[in-house]
Amino acid sequence: MIGHQLGGRYEILTRIGGGGMALVYKAHDILLNRNVAVKILRQQFVHDEEFIRRFRREAQSAASLSHPNVVSIYDVGQEEDTHYIVMEYIEGHNLNEIIHERAPLQADEAVRIAMQICDALEHAHQNHIIHRDIKPHNILIGKNGRVKVTDFGIARAVTSSTITQTGSVVGSVHYFSPEHAKGISTGEKSDLYSLGIVLYQMLTGKLPFFGESPISVALKHLQEEFEEPRKVNPHIPQSVENVILRAMRKNPNERYQSAREMLIDLDTCLKPERVNEQKVTFNSGSDLDETRVMPAIRGDLRPSMPQAELTPIPPSPLERASKTAAASSQPEVEWKDETTAGKQKGWKRPTTIVAGTLVVLALIIWGFFALLNKLDVPEVDVPYVVGEQLEDARAILEAKGLKVKEPVIHEFMGDIPAGQVFEQDKSNMKVKEGSFIQLSVSDGAVLEKMADYKGKQIQEAKDDLTALGVAADGQIAVEQVFSDQDPGTILNQTPEFGAEFDPKSATFTFMVSKGRETVEMPNLIGHTVAEAKDMLKASELTLDDEDILEEPSYTQSKGLVIDQDPFKPKDSVPKGSKITLRVSSGPPKDAKNHTFNVTISPAEAGKTSEIRIVYSDARGQDIEWGKRQIQDTQSFPVQVILAPNSEARVTVYRDGQFVDTRTITYEELAQGSDSSSLTIPGTGGTDPSNDPGTTQETKEPDQPADADPKESTDNNGGTQDEQ
């Protein structure tokens, strides 16, 4: 996905987050030249038409919100099977990261964050939008401290079938309101309950309700009381605790009536006159979802009351109606048949009647006892089979005369091995022999399929896997090897493409290119072409004949390397790289050669002096010609090369002291001066001038201006062999 353009406008730069439903990328809006966040639905939701319809409708509804504490939604779109939402990009961290790093937070910081969340909720509620998924993960804190609430609308797009996925809660069950946990319609006060939990977590560093399963946490929201914040963190002001206690009442009628009311309470809770206020109390038993013991309704209540306290209770409409019906069912006149009444009853055979009655009674009694024998099934203790494998659990129950109810419930449970029973509907009790026991069995973790990362960058693979819950440090291993692929390119992967894996336990190995093997670039300057070829071959570098370029040079003699490209000496160069050489074809045609004839005597006649000659010309400045030891007057030719509009200079030092210098220009040579002399006598010599500073210039026989310097001397004056 990285590098892809959505809608021809949003260029995906890097992944910055992800959850159970979507992945979030940092992208660049090419049209408006700004960074944005792009949330892309995971592939398992792209074929759920109902989800997509609600997702888009709610996202468009959330886009209508405009508030400084709400992440703005810019765009909603679809590209083939990719559904995405473009929103404001916030540079910073989410509140969940801050809680894990620094909780418990100071009261003033926690209240400041809660106020901005509450302000955002008030704006949303006024626009008839209920968030329903307030949690630290959806609260972003920018670098400037501004709080931004995100995921407006997306939470409402989650149906009851997507609140949990294959047995694992998406991540909001710890922040459910009791009415949300019941699955009934939630309103504005549900968001305030969730905000109360967020404030509780910021100030204590823990959640108010925690359990072994999502169901147990949901039941605690409904039935149990949480540990009061000041018992966890005594530094919380009583006024701040009161805000939490009121926001987290199980009965919605006892919470704040609106986000505005809660915002006002938060705004004043840290004022000096409120910090030590009395603890808030509620009417006992007023929380409708608490578990309570109800008194039995007794029929003899009124007679047991003292006579003085008895007062007539008027009959209810239902009692009056029943009495009327009973009265209307009785005859008003009792009719008597005097003739029949006065006549004696005839004789009946009592033996037949008694015998028949006894037979009927006997049959009834026999049937009754037969039925009791059938109904009198022995009771057995239900064995506890949680933690057993399904077949073992089935055998244990059947050994007790119990049966496993079919079908067995199967759910994905990431922290329970596959095939293991994690729940049974009856335990620690006696049941009739032959009763059915419902078992719930784990199918293990939700398995993901391995994507094909060959040819992709290692960072993309790491981003994808960590978004699925893989630990980058402990589960992903990277082996770097030399190859012709760009550095960071994945060459091989384990598991292979298409293999299924458990994100919590699987390990991954990637063979990654670190580019071609490198060598140190040799220094080819000043070497012949043949020598350069041998040096490059030894370093496994490539030099083609068409990459040898000739050009004039003042600095190098003909046939020597002037420069090398594209790598300089000592650079790290991938093996097999192609090299280009620039080779000297000799001095340019317009160059001129000149020879300085330096004649010098020792400082004192008969004693040894050390002379040093330095020259500057087109080849460079202050080039060392060399040093000599002399005991008598000697002459030394110093050859220089001049470029147009330049000059050459020779400087002489004797016994470490500057003696004299001589300069000639290109223009002077163009007028016919081919050589010049520099004479330096000794202090006690027999030089005719007897002046140590006297120099003489003598004309040598004419010499062509373009003569090859090597015909008379080398670059150091022609007497280099004497060094």
N, C-alpha and C positions, 0 to 999 in steps of 0.2 A: 504493500500500500504506500510505503514511503517513496516519494518522488512522483506519485500519481497525481493527476489533476482531476478534481471532482467538478463537474459542471463546467469544465473549461475555464475555471476561475480560481479554485482553491487548491493550491499546490501543497501537498502533504509533506511536512518537514521531518517530524519525529514524533514518536509516541510519548505521551505524558501521563497516561493513566488508563484505567479500564476497570470494569466491574462485571457482574454476572450477565448483564444485558447488552452492554455496549463497550466499545473501545474509544478512547479519546486521544486525538492527535493535535499537535500544534501545526498550524497551516498558515500559508501566506495568501492573503486575498490580493490577487494580481490586479484586479480592477481598481480597488481603493488603496492599494499599497499599504496594507496593515496586517498584523498578525491576528489570527483568530483561532478559536478552538473548535474542532469538528468532532462531533460524537457520531459514531457509526454503529448501527445495530449489528449484533452478532449474527452469524449465519443461521443459527437455529431458530431465529424469529422471522426470517424473511418470507416464510411461506404461511405465516399465521395472519390471514387477511384481517381478522377482527382486531388483532393486536396492532397491526400496521395502521388500520383506520383510526383507532383511538389514539395511537401514538402521534399521528400527524395532526389530528384535530386538537389534541391537548397541547402539542408543541406550538401550533398556531395561536392557541388561546394564550399561552404563556408569553408569546411574543408581544402581546398587547400590554404587558406590564412595562412600566418605565419608572424605575426607582433607583437611587444611588446604591442601595444595598441588595439589588437583584441583578444577577448576571443577565445581560441583555441577549436576546435571541435575534439573530440577524436574518437567518434564512433556513428553509426546510426544503430538502430535495431528494431525488431518487435518480440513480444512475444504474440501469439494469437491475441487479438484485441488491444493490447497495442503497440503503436508506440512511440519510444523515441529517443532522441538525448543526447549523453553524451558529456559534455563540461568541460572546465576548471572551477574549483571552486574558486571564488574570495571572500576573507574574507573582508567585508567592507559594504558600503552603495551605493545605486544608486543615481544619480544626482538629481532626483526628490525629494528624501527625504532631501538632503542637501539644495535644493532651498527652500523647505517649512520651514526648520529649521532656515536658516541663510540669505536668500536673503533680500536685494540685496548684492551680493558678491563684494569684492574689485576687482578693474579692473585688477590688476595683476594676481589674482587667476583665474578670469573668462577667461582671455586671455590664461593663461597656460593650463587650461582644454580644451578650444576650439582648441588650437594648437595640442594637442594630438589627439583629435577627427579628426581634419583635416588631420593629418598624417595618421591615420588609413584609412580614406576615400581615400586618394591618393593611398595607397597600394591596396585597394579593386578595385578602378577604373582602375588601371593598369592591374588588373586581370579580367577586364570586368564584375565586380560584382557591381550592384547598390543596395545600402541599401534600400532606399525608405521608411524607417520608423525611421529616426533619431529623437529621442525625449529623454528627460531626463530619462525616465523610462528604456531606453536601454543603458544608460551610467553608468558603474560601477566604483566606486572609491575605490581602495584597501586601506588597512591601511597604506601602504607605499606611498600613494599619486598617485600611477600609475593609469591612466585612461584606462579603457577597454571598447571597443564598442562590444555589443553583438547583438544577433538576426540577424546576417548576413544570408541572404538566406531565413529565415522564412518569412520576410516581403514580399519578392517576391513571395512566395508560396501562399500569400493571393490573391485570385481572386477578380474580381469586385463584386461577390456575397457574399464575406466574409468581404469586407471592412466595411460594416454595417451588423449588425445582428438584424433582426426583429425591424428595425427602430432606433436602438441605435448604435452610432459610437463606434468602437472598442477602440478608444482612441487617434488616430493620426490626427484627422481632424484639430486640432489647429496648426499642424506642416506641413500641406499639402502645396506643392508648387501650384501656380495657374494652371500649366499644369496638376498636379496630380488631382486637384479638377475638372478639365474639363474631366478627364478620358482618356486623350490621353497619348501616350507613354512618359515616363519620362526618363531623362538621368542623367548624372553626376551633372548637375547644379541644379537639383531638390534636391539632397542631400545637396548642398551648401545653398540653400534657407532655408531648415529645420535647418541647423546648425546656420544660421543667427538668426532664431527665438529662438533657445536654448541660444545663446549668449545674445540676447535681454532679455530673461527671467532671466538669471543669474544676469544681471546688474540692472534690474528694479524690479524684483520680481513679474512681471505680464506678461500676454500674450499680444501680439500685437493685436490679433483679438479675440473677445469673443462675443458670441451670444446666443439666446435662444434655438437654434436648430442647429444640424450639418449643415443643408443646409444654414442657415443664415451665419454661420462661413465661409463655403466654398465660398459663394458669396462675402464676405468681402475680402477674399484672391484675388478674381478676380477683384473687382471693387473699393474698398475703400483704402484710405491711412491710415497707422497706425500712432499713436502718436509717434513723434520722441523720441528716448531714453533720450536725454539730457533734454527734457521737463519733463520727469518723474523723472529722477535722474540727477541733474545738476553736480554731481561729476564725471560723465563719461567724460573722455578726448575726445576732438573732433576727434582725430585720430581713437579712438576705435569706436565712433559712425559712422564714415565714413565706417568702415569695415561692420557694420551692414546694413547701408543704401545700400551699393553696393550689399551685399549678398542677400538682400530681394527685389531686383527689380522684378517687375512682368514680365518684358520682359527678358527672359533668356539671350538674346544677351548682355544685359547691366550688367549682373552679372560677377563674376570672371569666366574666361574661363576654369579654372581647379582648383582642390583642391590644387595643388602645388602653384598656383598664390595666392590663399587666405592664404595659410600657410606662404608664404614669407611676405605678408602684415601684418599678425598677429604678426610675429616675430619682426617686426620693429615698430609697431604702438605705443609702449610705450617708444621709444627712446626720449630723451629730445628735439631733433630738430623736432620731429613730433607731440608731444603731443598737441600743439596749432596750428596745421595747419588749413588751410581754409576748410570750410565745402564743401564736395563733391557736385557737381551739375550735372544734366543730362539735355539733350536737352528736351525742353518743348514738350509734346505730343508724346515723343518717346516711352512711355510705351504703347504698343499696346492694352492692356486690360483695360486701363482707360476709364471711361465713358466720352464722349466728344460730343459737339454740332458741327455738320458738316454743312458748308455753302451750300445753295441750288445751283444747277447748272442752270444757266439762259441762255436762248437762245439769248438774246439781248446784251450779254456782249460785243461783238466786236464792234457793231455800236456805243455804248455809249463811246467808247474809243476815245481819241483825234486823229485827222487825222494823226498827225505826228507820232503817236505811232503804227499805223496800218501797219503791214507788211504782205506780202502775205504768206499764209500758204499752203504749198503743200498738195494736196488731199492725203488722206490715201489710202492704197490698197483697203480697203473696199469701200470707196467712188468711186474710179476709177472703180471698178467692177460693182457697181450699175448703174453708168452713162452709161457704155458700154451696159449693159442689157437693159436700157431704150431706148437708141438710136437704138438698133437692133430691138426693138418691133415696131417702127414706119415705115410705108410704104415709100419707096423712091419716088413713082409717085402717084399723085392723079388722079384717073380715073373718067371721067364724062360721063353720058349717055345723049348726046345732045337731042336725040329724046324725052326721058322722061322728061327732064328738060324743054323742050319747050312746053310740053303739059299741059293744065290746069287740076287742080285737079277737080274730080267730086264732086257733092253736097252730103253732108252727113247730116243726121238728127241731129241737135245740141241738140234737146230736150232730145233724148234718151241718148246721151253721158253725158249730164249734170246731168240728173236724176240718171244714174248709178253711176256717180262719187260721187254725194251727198249721195247716200245710203251707198256706201263703206266708205266714210268719217264718216258718222254717226255711222256705226258699229265700226269703229276703235276708235272713241272718246268714245263711250259707253263702249267698252272693256277696254280702258285705265283707265277710271274712276272706273270701277268695280274692276280692278286690284289694283288701288290705295287704294280703300276701304279695300281690303283684306290685302294689305301690310302695311297699316297705323295702326299698332298695338301699343297700348299705352305703354309707358315706365313706369317702376316702380323702386323704390329704392331697392337695394339688402340689406336685413337686415343682421346684423352681428350676426352670430349664434355660433361663436367659444366660447366654454365653456358650451354650452348647451348639454343636452343629445340628442342622435340621434333622438328619436321620437319627442321630443319637437322642435328640429331644423327643422325636416321635416314639422311639423304642422305650424311653423312660416313662412317657405318659401311658403308653399301651400296657406296660408292665403293671401299672396301677389301675388298669381297667378304664382308662380314659381314652378319648379319641381326639385327633387333631381335626379342627374344623377346616374344611376345604372351601375355596382355595386359600392356601397360605398367602399372607400379604408379603409382597417383596418390595423393598425400597432401597435406593442407593444411599448408603451411609459411609461417608469417606473415612471415618475413624473406626469402623467396625469391619473385620475381615468378611469376605464374601462367604455366604452359606451359614453364617452364625446367627442364632436367634437373639434379637435385641429387645423384644417385648412380648409379653403374654397377657391376655385379658383377665386371667384369674390366677392368683398366687396367694400363698399364706392363708389358705382357707380350706374348708371341707366342702365337697360337692358330691352329688350322687354318682355312684359308679356308672360309667357309660356316658358321662357328660362330655360335651365338646369344648375344647380349649382352642382359642384363636391365637395363632403364633404370627409374629412379624419377623421376617428374615432379611438380613442385609445382603444386597447384591454387590457390596463393596463400594468403592469410590466411583464417581462418574468418570468414565473413561473418555479421553480425548483422542482424536486421530492425529498422527504426526503429519505435519505438512512437509512439502518438498522444498528444502532450503538450499539445495545444491545450486551454486552460481550466485547466491544472494549474499549480502553482507551479514557478518556474524551479529552485529548489533540488532538487525531486524529480527533474527531468530530469538535473541535474548528478550527483546521487547514482547514478542508474541507469547513466549513461554511464561515469562513473569506475570503477564496479564492473566494467565490461566492459573496462577498460584504456585508456579515453580520458583524455588529459591535459586537466584542466579549464582550465589556464592557456593552453595553446598551441592547443587544438583547438576550444574552445567560445567563441563570440563572442555577446555579448548586446547588443541594440539596444533602448534604452528609448524609449518613446513615450507621449504622453498618450492616455488612453482612459477610458471609463466603467467598465472592469474594475478589480478590486482591484489595488493595487500588487503586482508580482511575478508576475502572471498571464501565461502564455504566450499570445500572440495568433496567432503564425504561427511555422513552423519549417521549416528546411532542413537535411537532406533531409526529404522528405514522409513521411507515415505509410506504412509497408510497404516503403520502399526499403531495399535491402541496402547495408551499409557495412562497411569494414575498420576496426575500432576503433583500429588503430595509425596510420592515415594519414588517415582521413576528417576533415573539418572540419564544424562545426555552427554554425548561426546561428539565434538565437531572438529574435523580436520580443516584447518584454516590456512590459507596462503599468506605467507609473509613476504611475497614477492620473490623475484629471482635472487639467487645467491650473489653477494657483492664481493668485490675485491678492491684493493686500494689502487687508485689510478697512478701509474708511474709518471715520472717527469721526463718527457721526451724532448724538451727544448734544448737545442744545442747538439743533438745527436743526428747522425745521418739517417736517411730513410731506412736503410737496411737494418741499422741498429734499432730503430723505432719499431719496425715490424717484428723483430725477434722479441722485444720487450712486451709488445701487445699480445703476441702469441702465447708467451709464458703466463700472462694474466688472463688468458681465455677471452680476450677482447678481439673485435673484428676491425680490420682496416682493408677497404677495397681500393683498387687503383684509382677509381674515379673520385675518391675522397682525398687524394693527395693533390693539393693546389699549390702552384708556384707563384711567387710574387717577389718583387725587389725588396731588399732589406739592407739597412745600414748596420744593424746589430749583429747579423749572422752572416757567415761566409756562404758562398754558393753551395747548395746541397744540404745544408743543415736546417733542422726544424726551427721555425720561428714561433709557432703557437699551436695549441691543440684544442679541439672542441668536440663535444660540448662540455667535457669534464676537465677540470683543472687538476694539477698534481695533488695527490693525497685525498681526493674526493672518493667516497664510496660509490662504486659503479657496479650495476648488475652485470653478471657474467653474460657474455655474448653481445654486449652493447657495441654499436658501431661508432668508430672514432674518425674524425676528420683532422688532417694535418695541413698546416700551411708551411711550405718549404721555401727557403731563400733561393732566388735566382741570381743573387749577387747584388751589388749596389745599383741604384737607378742610373739610367743613362746620363742624366744631367749632373751626377755627382762628380766632384773633382778631388783628386788626390794631391797631397802636398807633403813635403818632407822638411822637418826642422832639423838642421845640423847643429847639435849642441856641443860646443867645445868648452871643456871645463878643466881647471887646474886644482890641485889640492889647496887647502887653506894656507898651508905652509909648505914650502918646497922641501922635498925629501921626506915628508911625513904623510901618513895615510889619512885620507878623508873619505867619508861615506856620502855618496850623492844619491838623491832620489828624484825621479822625474815623473810628473803627473801631467796628463793632457786631457783636453775636452774637445769633442768634435761631434759630428752627426750621430755617433754611436752612443754618446752619453757624456755625463759631466764627471770630471775629476777621476778619470780612469788611470789606474796605476800602470805606468810603463815598466818600472822596476827600480831596483837599487844596485849600486856598484861601489866597490872599494877601489880607490885610485891612489897612486903615489906620484904620478906625473900627469902632465896634460894629455887628455884623451878627448876624442870626438865620438858622439853618439847620434845616429840618425833616428829621428822620431817621426813616423809617418801618420798622417791624419787624413780624414775624409770629410769633405764639406758638402752640405746641401745648399741649394739656393737660398739666398738671404740669411745665411748663417755665418758663423765665424769659428775658427779653431784656435786653441790656446795651448801653449806648453809652459809649464812652471817647473823651476829647478830649486831643490833644497840641498844644502851642503851641511853635513854634520848636524842635521835636525833644524837648521835655520833657513828661512826663506832667503834665496839669493836673487833670482830674477825671473821674469816671465816674458813671453813673446806671443803676440796675437796676429792673426791674419784673417781677412774676410774673404768670402766667396767672390765679391766684386774685384778684389785685388788679384785673385787668381785668374779671373776672367780677362784681366788686362795683360796677362802673360807672366806673372810671377809664379814660378813652379817650386821654388825652394828658398829657404832663408836660413841664416845662421844666427846662433846665439853663442857669444864667447864670454866666458866668465873666468878671469884670471885669479890667481892666488894673491894673498896679501903680501908675500915676499917674492913674487915671481919676477920674471924678466920680460913681462909683457911690455911692448913698446909704450903703451899708453900709461903704464904705472897707475892706472885708475881702476879700482876694483869694480866700480859700477859701469865701466865702459862696455858697450855691446857693439858688435859690428855685424852688419848684414852683407853677405857676399852672395853673388849670383852664381848659381851652379849652371852647368850646361842645360840647355832647354830639354824638357821632358814632356811628353804628351800628357795633357790633363787627364785623360781617361785611362792612363796606364794602370795595370793591375798592381795593387800594392804588394802582392806576394812576389812580384818579379824582383823587388828590391829588398823588401823587409816584411816581416810578419806584423801582426797588429800591435805588438809591443816594441817596435822599433828596429827589428831585424837582428838584434844581438841577444835574443832571448836565450839562446843556447848557453850563453855565458853565465846565466843565473845559477 
